[in-house]
Every structure is written in C-alpha cells, then in structure tokens.
Amino acid sequence: MELAGEGFGTISIDVTDSASVASARDAVLARYPELDTVVTMPGVMLLEDLRDPAHFEAAETTIDTNLVGTIRVIDAFTPHLVRRGAGTFITVTSGIAFLPLPPMPTCAASKAAVHAYSEALRAQLDGTGVSVVELVPPAVAAAGQEKVNPHALPLDDFATEVMQLLSEDPTPREILVKGVLMHRWAERDGTYDDLVAQRSQALAMLPGREG
Ligand SMILES: NC(=O)c1ccc[n+]([C@@H]2O[C@H](COP(=O)([O-])OP(=O)(O)OC[C@H]3O[C@@H](n4cnc5c(N)ncnc54)[C@H](OP(=O)(O)O)[C@@H]3O)[C@@H](O)[C@H]2O)c1
C-alpha cells in the first residue's frame, strides 16, 4: 500500500460496514491511544444518468459510503474525543455540495448532506473541546479527475494551500482554497443559475448523451 510505503501506519476499514468501522476504531485507538484528529474522507464519485432508473444502485452506494460512512466513523470516534476533552473532526465535502455538477447527482447530494451534518455536529459538540472543520475541495487532480476535468488543481498545490489554511489561528470552520470560492459562494454572488447551466454541458460525459 502506497501510504504504508511512505511510513504511515495503516489499518483497513470499510465504512459501509459497522463491524469493520468498530474494529478499525479499536485497532487505531490501541495503536494511538492519544489520537486527537479524525479525518472522514470516504468518497465515491459516480456518474449517474437519472433518465435510467438503473442508476439507483450507484445512488445507494454513494449515500452509504459518502454520507452514512462518514456518520459511522464519526460515531465510532466521538466518545474517545469527547473523553479526551480536545480534538478535531475534519469532514470532507466538495465544491459540488454548493454548486451541483449534474452528471454526479447523488455525489453532490451526499456532500451537501455532509456539509449540513458537519454544521450540526459542530453545534452539538460545542463546549466539549472537540472542533469540527470541513474541508471543501474543488476538482483536484487525484483519482482520475484530471482526465475528466482539465481544470483540476494539481494535488501538490491543493495540499499546500490546505496546510496553510489549516495552520491559521483560529482554524477556519471551512477550509476553502481559492479555487473553490466560486462554488461555495455562487448563490450569495448571484452566479448560481448561470454556473449550473454551464456545468450542465458536462452531461455530455454520460454514455449515450454525447449528441
Ligand atoms: N478529487 C477531486 O476532484 C475531489 C473533489 C471534491 C471532493 N473530493 C473528495 O475528496 C475525498 C478524497 O477523494 P480523492 O480525490 O482523493 O479520491 P480517492 O482517491 O478515490 O479517495 C476516495 C477515498 O474513499 C475511500 N473509500 C471509498 N469507499 C470506501 C469504503 N467503503 N470504505 C472506506 N473507504 C472508502 C477510498 O479508499 P480506497 O483507496 O481504499 O478505495 C479512498 O481513500 C473524497 O471524499 C472525495 O469525494 C475529491
């Protein structure tokens, strides 16, 4: 595994399986009893043609992984972090939580849901010493995104900007690199309708929609 090769400790987890999440949590806390930060990053990014009901399986997988998987992991580690009285959850959403990309409808919906969940989690954990930070990536050249989106940010540039924002004091509630501000504030800025229309051109990437 690539991360293990770079010297990171690794433990397998399937966030769609509660037993796997519990056993990964136990293994992590046995190895790192002072764990102070949990990043919830599970993300499948699937194309779906909503004119074909066969998309439903992709929708279920997406919600179970991106949203319910995030909730499972947060639930697994909340007692530990609250007991410590200090720590951070970092959730990972996406620019498409705020400005949909029509070929990925359930992915956008799942990320919008994780945004809302993060807001509520922050409010509920207020006073426990556990903070909640939401990382909102735009398209980043990872996981093949660069092949479908020539504007995807180089991974190193994205990581550098994220680390700069994370080191600000106080830590921002949302980590917004410059490349995602257009998505995050489209509604506020009155650019939302035009941008959704523009991004609907990406529907041509769905099989059978080229024409
Ligand atoms: N790249 C982008 O343009 C972009 C834009 C906005 C948001 N994001 C978000 O950023 C995060 C990282 O994405 P990425 O671009 O680095 O893509 P990625 O490499 O495909 O990352 C997705 C991660 O989710 C994990 N995952 C998927 N299903 C899982 C499951 N059932 N249980 C546990 N882990 C599971 C994958 O683990 P395995 O490697 O083991 O499969 C992988 O580590 C995701 O949440 C994604 O939605 C990415």
The ligand as a Gaussian input file, in Angstrom:
#p B3LYP/6-31G(d) Opt

LIG

0 1
 N      -10.568000      14.638000      -6.458000
 C      -11.494000      15.573000      -6.520000
 O      -11.623000      16.287000      -7.524000
 C      -12.412000      15.817000      -5.345000
 C      -13.231000      16.942000      -5.369000
 C      -14.069000      17.191000      -4.302000
 C      -14.100000      16.334000      -3.220000
 N      -13.308000      15.235000      -3.234000
 C      -13.404000      14.351000      -2.055000
 O      -12.119000      14.178000      -1.503000
 C      -12.042000      12.878000      -0.896000
 C      -10.822000      12.156000      -1.445000
 O      -11.035000      11.943000      -2.829000
 P       -9.836000      11.638000      -3.854000
 O       -9.950000      12.570000      -4.969000
 O       -8.541000      11.512000      -3.127000
 O      -10.318000      10.262000      -4.450000
 P       -9.973000       8.782000      -3.982000
 O       -8.512000       8.582000      -4.031000
 O      -10.834000       7.870000      -4.791000
 O      -10.428000       8.829000      -2.463000
 C      -11.611000       8.304000      -2.038000
 C      -11.311000       7.567000      -0.770000
 O      -12.520000       6.991000      -0.297000
 C      -12.172000       5.691000       0.133000
 N      -13.342000       4.816000       0.139000
 C      -14.213000       4.567000      -0.861000
 N      -15.126000       3.655000      -0.452000
 C      -14.794000       3.320000       0.836000
 C      -15.325000       2.418000       1.789000
 N      -16.426000       1.692000       1.543000
 N      -14.706000       2.335000       2.993000
 C      -13.600000       3.060000       3.261000
 N      -13.044000       3.939000       2.402000
 C      -13.643000       4.057000       1.202000
 C      -11.123000       5.207000      -0.840000
 O      -10.422000       4.142000      -0.265000
 P       -9.618000       3.115000      -1.201000
 O       -8.500000       3.890000      -1.799000
 O       -9.174000       2.074000      -0.248000
 O      -10.588000       2.642000      -2.222000
 C      -10.285000       6.455000      -0.992000
 O       -9.317000       6.535000       0.017000
 C      -13.369000      12.185000      -1.221000
 O      -14.256000      12.351000      -0.136000
 C      -13.869000      12.955000      -2.426000
 O      -15.276000      12.895000      -2.562000
 C      -12.457000      14.953000      -4.254000

